[in-house]
Amino acid sequence: MELHLKIIGALLIVLALVHVIFPRYFKWKVELQNLSLVNRQMTYIHTFFIALTVFLMGILCLTSDTDLVETSFGKRISLGLGIFWGIRFFIQFFVYSSQLWRGKTFETVVHIVFSILWAYFTIVFFRIYLI
């Protein structure tokens, strides 16, 4: 399980760093222009804190893999992370509209890749809790 946590840790750090390109890639300067200042700033700030949280999860997995697997506190943290990523997996299918990806090659590939990623994270963290 420690190897899986190392892999997840690296993936989470990369995922956190990818958030840096969101404003430009999603054209937030134009897309968010009609929002009020508070809503526009909330989008940027929440994205930053999501990226920071994902980054810190990655650091935790890389530096505390043995503790997460072998201690009761680590197992409870793993349960929380499993719930977090399980909810994210659920959102992938039941909150995001399929209109965002269906019939679009690149977006469908991204949808599938991230669905697999969220499932992998969820399964590993729940498995740690259960062993």
C-alpha positions in Angstrom: 0.0 0.0 0.0 2.9 2.3 0.7 3.8 2.2 -3.0 0.3 3.2 -4.0 0.5 6.1 -1.6 3.7 7.3 -3.1 2.1 7.1 -6.6 -1.0 9.0 -5.3 1.2 11.5 -3.6 3.1 12.3 -6.8 -0.1 12.4 -8.9 -1.7 14.8 -6.3 1.2 17.2 -6.5 1.1 17.2 -10.3 -2.7 17.8 -10.1 -2.2 20.7 -7.7 0.3 22.3 -9.9 -1.9 21.9 -13.0 -4.4 24.4 -11.3 -1.9 27.2 -12.1 -3.0 27.0 -15.8 -6.8 27.1 -15.0 -7.3 30.8 -15.3 -5.7 31.0 -18.8 -6.9 27.7 -20.1 -10.5 28.3 -19.1 -10.3 32.0 -20.1 -11.4 33.3 -16.7 -10.5 36.9 -17.5 -13.3 36.9 -20.2 -15.6 34.2 -18.8 -15.8 35.7 -15.3 -15.9 39.3 -16.4 -19.7 39.6 -15.8 -19.5 38.2 -12.3 -19.5 40.5 -9.3 -16.1 41.2 -7.8 -16.8 38.9 -4.8 -17.8 36.0 -7.0 -14.8 36.5 -9.3 -12.4 36.6 -6.4 -14.1 33.6 -4.7 -13.4 31.6 -7.9 -9.7 32.4 -7.8 -9.3 32.0 -4.1 -11.2 28.7 -3.9 -9.2 27.4 -6.8 -6.0 28.3 -4.9 -7.2 26.6 -1.7 -8.3 23.5 -3.6 -4.9 23.3 -5.2 -3.2 23.9 -1.9 -5.3 21.1 -0.2 -4.5 18.7 -3.0 -0.8 19.6 -2.8 -0.8 19.0 0.9 -2.6 15.7 0.5 0.2 14.7 -2.0 2.9 15.7 0.5 1.1 13.7 3.2 1.0 10.6 1.0 4.7 11.0 0.1 6.0 11.6 3.6 3.7 9.7 5.9 2.8 6.6 3.8 3.8 4.2 6.6 1.9 6.1 9.2 -1.2 6.2 7.0 -1.1 2.4 6.6 0.0 1.3 10.1 -1.5 3.6 12.7 -5.1 3.9 13.7 -4.9 7.7 13.3 -3.5 7.2 9.8 -6.3 4.8 9.0 -8.8 7.5 10.1 -7.1 10.1 7.9 -7.2 7.5 5.0 -11.0 7.1 5.7 -11.4 10.8 5.4 -9.4 11.0 2.2 -11.4 8.0 0.8 -14.6 9.8 1.5 -13.3 13.0 0.0 -12.2 11.3 -3.3 -15.3 9.1 -3.3 -17.5 12.2 -3.3 -15.3 13.7 -6.1 -15.9 10.4 -8.1 -19.6 10.7 -7.5 -19.6 14.4 -8.7 -17.8 13.3 -11.9 -20.9 11.4 -12.9 -23.9 12.9 -11.2 -23.1 16.6 -10.9 -21.1 17.5 -14.0 -23.3 17.4 -17.1 -22.3 14.9 -19.7 -22.8 17.7 -22.2 -19.4 18.9 -21.1 -17.6 15.9 -22.6 -19.9 13.6 -24.6 -19.1 13.7 -28.3 -15.9 15.7 -27.7 -12.8 13.5 -28.1 -10.4 15.4 -25.8 -13.0 16.1 -23.1 -14.1 12.5 -23.1 -10.5 11.3 -22.7 -10.1 13.8 -19.8 -13.4 12.6 -18.3 -12.3 8.9 -18.4 -8.8 9.6 -17.1 -10.0 11.6 -14.2 -12.8 9.1 -13.4 -10.2 6.4 -13.2 -8.0 8.6 -11.1 -10.7 9.4 -8.6 -11.7 5.8 -8.4 -8.1 4.8 -7.8 -7.7 7.3 -5.0 -11.0 6.2 -3.4 -10.2 2.5 -3.6 -6.7 2.9 -2.2 -7.7 5.1 0.8 -10.7 2.9 1.7 -8.6 -0.2 1.4 -6.0 1.2 3.8 -8.8 2.0 6.3 -10.2 -1.6 6.0 -6.9 -3.5 6.3 
